[in-house]
Amino acid sequence: MRPLTPVAPGARVALGVGFFVLFVAVWSAATFSGWVNPIFLADPLKMLRSGWVLLTEMGFAYDIGMTVFRVLGGFLIAAVIAVPLGVAMGAYKPIEAFFEPFVSFARYLPASAFIPLLILWAGIGEAQKLSVIFIGSFFSLVLMISVTVGNTRRDLVEAAYTLGVGDASLIRRVLIPGAAPEIAEHLRMVLGWAWTYVIVAELIGASSGIGHMITDSQALLATDQIIFGIIVIGLIGLASDLFFKWVNRHMFPWAQLGR
């Protein structure tokens, strides 16, 4: 093992699975031995049994579907607006000078702080939850994309101008293709953030969703159900993350060189 030395794909999978096995082993030892009170932390078997009941008898599959819908809806709305705006800010400095101060200011505002206002403005329906995810994702995504596009290699830009391309062609044929792999990575990371925002949105004024189930379980001190809900969020997030990585590898194979 040496710094920055790539790991073989098989070894990477084995190491990743190994940590999960170790985590469950420590969890099991702490709960089955009685070292941790079951009220505070349920054991893995009780958690799985409660999860099965949630899925088969209590309609938790519908809650999962609603949460996934909210995450994807809010994230896609943010991405559709943030990507072109970020590209424009990165390509044109006057546009960057106009938008960046406000975007930099807004990205530090916690999305959860807007929930009371959004409830007043949009009620407790889907618009409020989508708005929370949008606010939490949009501003950081715009700034990340702007920086990525603005850091395009100047030699590529000068070479394109030497070959006679115009401004629009430069953006379409140089800036966007050069920044596309990193933009895809930014989208992958921000999608993970969107999951934290949707759970916060569902903790207040929601009648469905994983966050709503967790709130109800908290009132009953049902840590087994709370843990199952958290694990479901992690598994869905992991699946979406792996899917994003797979798409990125196939769409931008040149970006994987040297990794």
C-alpha positions as CSV (number, residue, x, y, z in Angstrom):
1,M,0.0,0.0,0.0
2,R,1.6,3.3,-1.2
3,P,0.2,6.8,-1.5
4,L,-2.0,7.4,-4.5
5,T,-1.4,3.9,-5.8
6,P,-4.6,2.6,-7.5
7,V,-6.4,-0.4,-6.0
8,A,-7.5,-3.3,-8.1
9,P,-11.3,-3.4,-8.7
10,G,-11.6,-6.7,-6.9
11,A,-9.6,-5.6,-3.9
12,R,-11.7,-2.3,-3.8
13,V,-14.9,-4.3,-3.6
14,A,-13.5,-6.7,-1.0
15,L,-12.3,-3.8,1.2
16,G,-15.7,-2.0,0.9
17,V,-17.7,-5.1,1.8
18,G,-15.2,-5.8,4.6
19,F,-16.0,-2.6,6.3
20,F,-19.8,-3.3,6.2
21,V,-19.2,-6.7,7.7
22,L,-17.1,-5.2,10.4
23,F,-19.7,-2.6,11.1
24,V,-22.5,-5.1,11.4
25,A,-20.3,-7.4,13.6
26,V,-19.6,-4.5,16.1
27,W,-23.3,-3.5,16.0
28,S,-24.3,-7.1,16.7
29,A,-21.8,-7.6,19.5
30,A,-22.9,-4.3,21.2
31,T,-26.6,-5.2,21.1
32,F,-26.8,-9.0,21.5
33,S,-24.5,-8.8,24.4
34,G,-26.8,-6.4,26.3
35,W,-24.1,-3.8,26.5
36,V,-26.4,-1.3,24.8
37,N,-30.0,-0.9,26.0
38,P,-32.4,-2.0,23.2
39,I,-34.4,1.2,23.8
40,F,-31.5,3.2,22.5
41,L,-30.2,0.8,19.8
42,A,-32.1,-2.2,18.4
43,D,-30.2,-5.3,17.3
44,P,-29.8,-6.1,13.5
45,L,-32.4,-9.0,13.6
46,K,-35.1,-6.9,15.3
47,M,-34.4,-4.2,12.8
48,L,-34.8,-6.5,9.8
49,R,-38.0,-8.0,11.3
50,S,-39.4,-4.5,11.8
51,G,-38.4,-3.5,8.3
52,W,-40.3,-6.4,6.9
53,V,-43.4,-5.5,8.8
54,L,-43.0,-1.9,7.6
55,L,-42.8,-3.0,3.9
56,T,-45.5,-5.7,4.0
57,E,-48.1,-4.3,6.4
58,M,-47.5,-0.6,6.9
59,G,-47.1,0.8,3.4
60,F,-43.5,1.8,3.7
61,A,-42.8,1.1,0.1
62,Y,-45.1,4.0,-0.7
63,D,-43.1,6.2,1.7
64,I,-39.9,5.2,-0.1
65,G,-41.4,6.0,-3.5
66,M,-42.5,9.5,-2.3
67,T,-39.1,10.3,-0.9
68,V,-37.4,9.2,-4.1
69,F,-39.8,11.3,-6.1
70,R,-39.1,14.4,-4.0
71,V,-35.3,13.9,-4.2
72,L,-35.3,13.4,-7.9
73,G,-37.8,16.2,-8.6
74,G,-36.1,18.8,-6.5
75,F,-32.6,17.8,-7.8
76,L,-33.6,17.8,-11.4
77,I,-35.2,21.2,-11.2
78,A,-32.0,22.5,-9.6
79,A,-29.8,20.9,-12.1
80,V,-31.7,22.0,-15.2
81,I,-31.3,25.7,-14.0
82,A,-27.9,25.4,-12.4
83,V,-26.0,23.8,-15.2
84,P,-26.6,26.4,-17.9
85,L,-26.2,29.3,-15.4
86,G,-23.0,27.8,-14.1
87,V,-21.6,27.4,-17.6
88,A,-22.5,31.0,-18.4
89,M,-20.9,32.3,-15.3
90,G,-17.7,30.3,-15.9
91,A,-17.5,31.4,-19.5
92,Y,-18.4,35.0,-19.2
93,K,-16.8,37.1,-16.4
94,P,-19.4,39.9,-16.4
95,I,-22.2,37.3,-15.8
96,E,-20.0,35.8,-13.1
97,A,-19.5,39.2,-11.5
98,F,-23.2,39.8,-11.5
99,F,-24.4,36.5,-10.0
100,E,-21.5,35.2,-7.9
101,P,-21.8,37.5,-4.9
102,F,-25.4,36.5,-4.3
103,V,-24.8,32.9,-5.1
104,S,-21.9,32.8,-2.7
105,F,-24.1,34.4,0.0
106,A,-27.1,32.1,-0.6
107,R,-25.1,28.9,-0.5
108,Y,-24.3,29.4,3.1
109,L,-27.9,29.7,4.1
110,P,-29.2,26.4,5.6
111,A,-32.1,25.1,3.6
112,S,-33.8,23.9,6.7
113,A,-34.1,27.6,7.9
114,F,-36.4,28.3,5.0
115,I,-38.9,25.6,6.0
116,P,-41.2,27.9,8.1
117,L,-41.3,30.4,5.3
118,L,-41.9,27.8,2.6
119,I,-44.7,26.4,4.6
120,L,-46.3,29.9,4.7
121,W,-45.7,30.4,1.0
122,A,-46.4,27.0,-0.4
123,G,-48.2,25.1,2.3
124,I,-47.2,21.6,3.4
125,G,-47.6,19.9,0.0
126,E,-45.0,18.7,-2.5
127,A,-44.1,22.3,-3.6
128,Q,-42.6,23.0,-0.1
129,K,-40.5,19.9,-0.1
130,L,-39.3,20.3,-3.6
131,S,-38.4,23.9,-2.8
132,V,-36.3,22.8,0.2
133,I,-34.3,20.4,-2.0
134,F,-33.9,23.1,-4.7
135,I,-32.6,25.7,-2.3
136,G,-30.2,23.2,-0.7
137,S,-28.8,22.0,-4.1
138,F,-29.0,24.9,-6.5
139,F,-26.6,27.5,-5.2
140,S,-23.7,25.2,-4.4
141,L,-24.2,23.4,-7.7
142,V,-24.1,26.7,-9.7
143,L,-20.8,27.8,-8.0
144,M,-19.1,24.4,-8.4
145,I,-20.0,24.3,-12.2
146,S,-18.9,27.9,-12.6
147,V,-15.5,27.3,-11.1
148,T,-15.0,24.1,-13.1
149,V,-15.8,25.8,-16.4
150,G,-13.7,28.8,-15.5
151,N,-10.7,26.6,-14.9
152,T,-10.6,25.2,-18.4
153,R,-7.0,25.0,-19.7
154,R,-6.1,28.3,-21.4
155,D,-4.0,26.5,-24.0
156,L,-7.1,24.7,-25.3
157,V,-9.0,28.0,-25.4
158,E,-6.1,29.8,-27.3
159,A,-5.8,26.8,-29.7
160,A,-9.5,26.9,-30.5
161,Y,-9.4,30.7,-31.2
162,T,-6.4,30.1,-33.4
163,L,-8.3,27.6,-35.4
164,G,-11.0,30.2,-35.9
165,V,-13.9,29.1,-33.7
166,G,-16.3,31.8,-32.4
167,D,-17.5,32.3,-28.9
168,A,-20.5,30.1,-29.1
169,S,-18.5,27.3,-30.7
170,L,-15.8,27.6,-28.0
171,I,-18.4,27.0,-25.3
172,R,-20.1,24.2,-27.2
173,R,-16.9,22.4,-28.4
174,V,-14.3,23.2,-25.8
175,L,-15.6,24.5,-22.5
176,I,-18.5,22.2,-22.0
177,P,-16.8,18.9,-23.2
178,G,-13.7,19.8,-21.1
179,A,-15.7,20.4,-18.0
180,A,-18.3,17.7,-18.5
181,P,-16.6,15.0,-16.4
182,E,-16.2,17.2,-13.4
183,I,-19.8,18.6,-13.8
184,A,-21.1,15.1,-13.7
185,E,-19.1,14.5,-10.5
186,H,-20.6,17.6,-9.0
187,L,-24.1,16.4,-9.9
188,R,-23.3,13.1,-8.2
189,M,-22.2,14.8,-5.0
190,V,-25.0,17.2,-4.8
191,L,-27.6,14.4,-5.3
192,G,-26.2,13.0,-2.1
193,W,-26.8,16.3,-0.4
194,A,-30.4,16.3,-1.7
195,W,-31.1,13.2,0.4
196,T,-30.3,15.1,3.6
197,Y,-32.5,18.0,2.6
198,V,-35.5,15.8,1.8
199,I,-35.4,14.1,5.2
200,V,-35.3,17.5,6.9
201,A,-38.3,18.6,4.8
202,E,-40.3,15.5,5.7
203,L,-39.7,15.8,9.4
204,I,-42.0,18.8,9.5
205,G,-45.5,18.9,8.0
206,A,-45.4,15.6,6.0
207,S,-47.9,12.8,5.8
208,S,-45.7,10.4,3.8
209,G,-42.1,9.7,3.2
210,I,-39.1,8.1,5.0
211,G,-38.7,11.2,7.2
212,H,-42.3,11.0,8.2
213,M,-41.9,7.4,9.2
214,I,-38.8,8.2,11.2
215,T,-40.7,11.0,13.1
216,D,-43.6,8.6,13.9
217,S,-41.1,6.0,15.1
218,Q,-39.3,8.5,17.3
219,A,-42.6,9.2,19.1
220,L,-42.9,5.4,19.8
221,L,-39.2,5.0,20.7
222,A,-39.1,2.4,17.9
223,T,-35.3,2.5,17.2
224,D,-35.6,-0.6,15.1
225,Q,-37.8,1.2,12.6
226,I,-35.7,4.4,12.7
227,I,-32.6,2.4,11.9
228,F,-34.3,0.6,9.1
229,G,-35.4,3.9,7.6
230,I,-31.9,5.3,7.8
231,I,-30.4,2.1,6.2
232,V,-32.9,2.3,3.4
233,I,-31.8,5.9,2.7
234,G,-28.2,4.8,2.7
235,L,-28.8,1.9,0.3
236,I,-30.8,4.0,-2.1
237,G,-28.1,6.7,-2.0
238,L,-25.4,4.1,-2.5
239,A,-27.2,2.6,-5.5
240,S,-27.7,6.1,-7.1
241,D,-24.0,6.9,-6.4
242,L,-22.8,3.7,-8.1
243,F,-25.2,4.3,-11.0
244,F,-23.8,7.8,-11.4
245,K,-20.2,6.5,-11.4
246,W,-21.1,3.8,-13.9
247,V,-22.7,6.4,-16.2
248,N,-19.7,8.7,-15.8
249,R,-17.2,6.0,-16.7
250,H,-19.0,5.2,-19.9
251,M,-19.7,8.8,-20.9
252,F,-16.3,10.2,-20.1
253,P,-13.8,7.3,-20.3
254,W,-10.9,9.8,-20.8
255,A,-11.5,11.2,-17.3
256,Q,-10.8,7.8,-15.7
257,L,-7.2,7.7,-16.9
258,G,-4.7,7.8,-14.1
259,R,-7.2,6.9,-11.4
